[in-house]
Amino acid sequence: MTTPDFDQTKQGRGALTIAGRSFRSRLMLGTGKYRSPAMMADCHRESGAEIITVAVRRVNISDRQRDSILSYLEDSSYFLLPNTAGCKTAEVAVRTARLAREAGLSNWIKLEVIGDDQTLFPDNEGLLEATRILVKEGFVILPYTTDDLINARKLIDAGAAAVMPMGAPIGSGLGIQNRTNLRILREQITSVPLIVDAGVGTASDAAIAMELGYDGVLLNTAVASAQESVTMACAMRHAVIAGRLAFEAGRMGQFLYATASSPALELCCPVVSASTLPSKFSNRNGDATAPDVI
């Protein structure tokens, strides 16, 4: 498809900066569930995303040319962000992160430690343990977590380069279900970037996350499972930009009652005298100075 032209630089004031590295796009995409690797590549391109996350345990990192996903990303300009999806303990997550770095993927890790198979909610205790270990080993850690402010602070104290709270369960497409908690996180945490991760189902969800002041959005299923994935990737691209610009612009207040767009004092009302009225407005007695009211 053809994307409408727009100025790539006008995506909001400043770049998304994580651990000293800057990115123009505030949208991050994944690599799973696409109908084909070729479609995945088209979606990545159409989205304008620079950061692409890859599940280490679901790709063949020992032979990238034979892996259907990595072979499409090998010669690209994307910044690959390995993730520890599917890891259920801190020990396994740490081992997976080390494997990604040894294979030459990156020392940046989107850290996941899953605590429940049905909801895919993170195990915050295991997540914190793994963060502490990996930060000490020189990794740049972006942990997927809940919207718990206290746990987010602990992750930052442990050295997390960003915090990635969920908007809704992974792959649910429910949209942002926890605006209040996300707002609290945004108001209380300013030392590292906040990135909404999981739950986005359509473009308006991404815009809402950005309007809340979040620094970025990571999503995958919303694009991969859309009826027209490439079109949805384009929609997400523009939604993230629009949401960021709206946040920076500052929305108007919200009021219970109406406020006229054109206040009465600003209205220009022409004065009509009886002598200027056309004859059809004359009353039944032929007096144009007092037209009938019907």
C-alpha positions in Angstrom: 0.0 0.0 0.0 1.0 3.6 -0.4 1.5 5.6 2.8 0.4 9.3 2.7 3.4 11.5 2.8 4.2 13.3 6.1 7.3 14.9 7.6 9.1 12.1 9.5 10.7 14.7 11.8 7.3 15.9 13.1 6.7 13.0 15.4 6.8 15.0 18.6 9.3 17.1 20.5 12.5 15.2 20.9 13.3 11.5 20.3 12.7 8.4 22.3 15.9 7.9 24.2 16.6 4.7 26.1 20.0 4.1 27.8 21.5 6.9 25.8 20.3 5.7 22.4 17.8 7.7 20.5 15.0 6.5 18.1 12.8 8.7 16.0 9.9 6.2 16.1 8.0 5.6 19.3 6.4 2.5 18.0 7.9 -1.0 18.5 6.7 -4.1 16.8 7.1 -7.8 17.3 7.7 -10.7 14.9 5.1 -13.4 15.9 1.8 -14.5 14.4 2.3 -13.0 10.9 0.8 -14.9 8.0 4.2 -15.0 6.3 7.7 -13.6 6.9 7.2 -11.4 3.8 4.1 -9.9 5.3 5.9 -9.3 8.5 8.6 -7.4 6.7 6.0 -5.3 4.9 4.3 -4.5 8.2 7.6 -3.5 9.8 8.4 -1.2 6.9 4.9 0.4 6.8 4.9 1.0 10.6 8.0 3.1 10.5 9.2 1.2 13.6 12.9 1.1 14.3 12.9 -1.3 17.2 11.8 -4.9 16.4 11.5 -7.4 19.2 12.3 -11.1 18.7 11.5 -14.1 21.0 14.9 -15.8 21.6 13.3 -19.1 22.4 11.3 -19.2 19.2 13.9 -18.5 16.6 17.0 -20.4 15.4 19.7 -18.1 16.6 22.5 -20.6 15.8 21.7 -20.4 12.0 20.0 -17.1 11.2 20.0 -17.6 7.5 17.8 -20.7 7.9 15.4 -19.0 10.3 12.4 -17.6 8.5 12.2 -14.6 10.8 15.8 -13.7 11.4 16.7 -14.1 7.7 14.4 -11.2 6.9 15.9 -9.1 9.6 19.5 -9.9 9.2 20.5 -7.2 6.7 17.9 -4.7 7.8 18.5 -1.4 9.6 16.2 -2.4 12.5 17.4 -2.4 16.1 16.7 -5.9 17.3 15.4 -6.3 20.8 15.6 -9.9 22.0 12.9 -10.9 24.5 12.6 -13.7 26.9 9.0 -14.7 26.1 8.0 -18.1 27.4 10.4 -18.0 30.4 8.7 -18.8 33.7 11.6 -18.4 36.1 14.3 -15.8 36.7 16.9 -18.5 36.1 15.6 -19.4 32.6 15.1 -15.8 31.7 18.7 -15.0 32.7 20.0 -18.0 30.7 18.0 -16.9 27.6 19.3 -13.4 27.8 22.9 -14.6 28.0 22.3 -16.9 25.0 21.0 -13.9 22.9 24.0 -11.9 23.7 26.4 -14.7 23.0 24.7 -15.3 19.6 25.4 -11.7 18.7 21.8 -10.5 18.8 22.1 -7.8 21.4 22.8 -7.0 25.1 19.5 -5.2 25.1 16.7 -7.5 26.5 13.0 -7.1 26.8 12.7 -9.1 29.9 9.7 -11.3 30.5 9.2 -13.7 33.4 5.7 -15.2 33.1 3.9 -16.1 36.3 0.6 -17.5 34.9 -0.1 -19.5 31.8 -3.7 -18.3 31.2 -3.3 -14.6 31.8 0.4 -14.4 30.9 0.8 -11.9 33.8 4.4 -11.3 34.8 6.0 -12.8 37.9 7.1 -9.6 39.5 9.3 -11.2 42.1 11.1 -13.3 39.4 11.3 -10.3 37.1 13.0 -8.2 39.8 15.5 -10.9 40.5 16.4 -11.4 36.9 16.7 -7.6 36.4 19.2 -7.3 39.2 21.3 -10.2 37.8 21.4 -9.0 34.2 22.0 -5.4 34.9 25.1 -6.4 36.9 26.3 -8.3 33.9 26.0 -5.3 31.6 22.6 -5.9 30.0 20.2 -3.1 29.1 17.0 -4.3 30.6 13.4 -3.3 29.5 11.1 -5.3 31.8 7.5 -6.2 30.9 5.6 -5.7 34.1 2.2 -4.9 35.6 0.9 -1.4 36.3 2.2 -1.6 40.0 3.9 1.6 40.9 5.9 0.1 43.8 7.2 -2.7 41.6 8.1 -0.3 38.9 10.2 1.7 41.3 12.0 -1.4 42.5 12.8 -2.3 38.9 14.2 1.2 38.3 16.3 0.9 41.5 17.6 -2.4 40.2 18.8 -0.7 37.0 16.0 -1.1 34.5 16.6 1.3 31.5 12.8 1.6 30.9 9.6 0.1 32.4 7.0 -1.5 30.2 3.6 -1.8 32.0 0.8 -3.8 30.3 -2.3 -2.1 29.1 -4.2 -5.4 29.1 -3.3 -9.1 28.9 -0.9 -10.0 26.1 -2.7 -10.7 22.8 -6.1 -9.8 24.2 -6.8 -6.8 22.1 -8.8 -5.3 24.9 -7.2 -1.9 24.7 -6.1 0.2 27.6 -8.0 -1.2 30.6 -6.1 0.6 33.4 -5.9 4.3 32.6 -5.9 5.4 36.2 -2.9 3.3 37.2 -1.1 4.2 34.0 -1.7 7.8 34.7 -0.3 7.4 38.2 2.8 5.6 36.9 3.3 8.5 34.4 3.0 11.2 37.0 5.3 9.4 39.5 8.0 8.0 37.2 10.0 10.4 35.1 13.5 9.1 35.4 13.2 6.4 32.7 11.0 5.9 29.7 7.6 4.3 30.1 6.4 2.1 27.3 2.9 0.5 27.1 3.4 -3.2 26.3 0.5 -5.6 25.5 -3.2 -5.2 25.1 -3.4 -2.8 22.2 -6.0 -3.9 19.7 -6.4 -1.0 17.3 -5.0 2.4 16.4 -7.1 4.3 18.9 -5.7 2.2 21.8 -2.2 3.2 20.8 -3.2 6.9 20.6 -4.7 6.7 24.1 -1.5 5.3 25.5 0.5 8.1 23.9 -2.0 10.7 25.0 -1.5 9.6 28.6 2.1 10.7 28.2 3.8 7.4 27.6 7.1 7.4 25.7 6.3 4.6 23.4 4.1 1.6 22.6 5.1 -2.0 21.9 2.6 -4.2 20.1 2.4 -7.1 17.8 -0.9 -9.1 17.6 -3.0 -6.0 16.8 -1.1 -5.8 13.5 -0.3 -9.5 12.8 -3.9 -10.6 13.4 -5.7 -7.7 11.7 -7.6 -8.5 8.6 -5.3 -6.2 6.6 -2.1 -6.3 8.6 -0.1 -3.9 6.4 -2.9 -1.3 6.6 -3.1 -1.7 10.4 0.7 -1.2 10.6 0.2 2.1 8.8 -2.6 3.1 11.1 -0.5 2.3 14.2 2.3 4.5 12.8 0.0 7.5 12.6 -1.8 6.8 15.8 1.4 6.8 17.9 2.4 10.1 16.2 -1.0 11.7 16.7 -1.2 10.6 20.3 2.2 12.0 21.1 1.5 15.3 19.4 -1.8 15.5 21.3 -0.1 14.9 24.6 2.5 17.6 23.9 -0.2 20.0 22.7 -2.2 19.6 25.9 -5.9 18.8 25.7 -8.6 21.2 26.6 -10.5 20.9 29.9 -13.5 18.7 30.3 -16.8 20.3 31.4 -20.2 19.1 32.4 -22.1 21.7 30.5 -21.9 23.1 27.1 -19.7 26.1 26.2 -20.6 27.9 22.9 -17.8 27.8 20.3 -18.8 31.4 19.4 -19.6 33.3 22.7 -22.5 35.7 22.5 -20.3 38.8 22.8 -18.5 37.7 19.6 -21.6 37.3 17.5 -22.3 39.9 14.9 -26.1 40.3 14.6 -27.4 42.6 11.8 -30.0 45.1 12.8 -33.2 44.8 10.7 -35.6 47.8 10.7 -39.2 47.6 9.7 -38.6 49.8 6.7 -36.2 47.4 5.2 -38.5 44.4 5.4 -39.8 43.2 2.1 -43.5 43.6 1.4 -44.2 39.9 1.9 -43.6 40.5 5.6 -46.3 43.1 5.9 -49.2 42.1 8.2 -52.7 41.5 7.1 -53.6 45.1 7.6 -50.8 46.2 5.2 -48.7 47.7 8.0 -45.1 46.8 7.4 -44.0 48.2 10.8 -45.6 45.4 12.7 -45.4 42.1 10.8 -47.6 39.3 12.0 -46.0 36.4 13.9 -47.3 33.1 12.5 
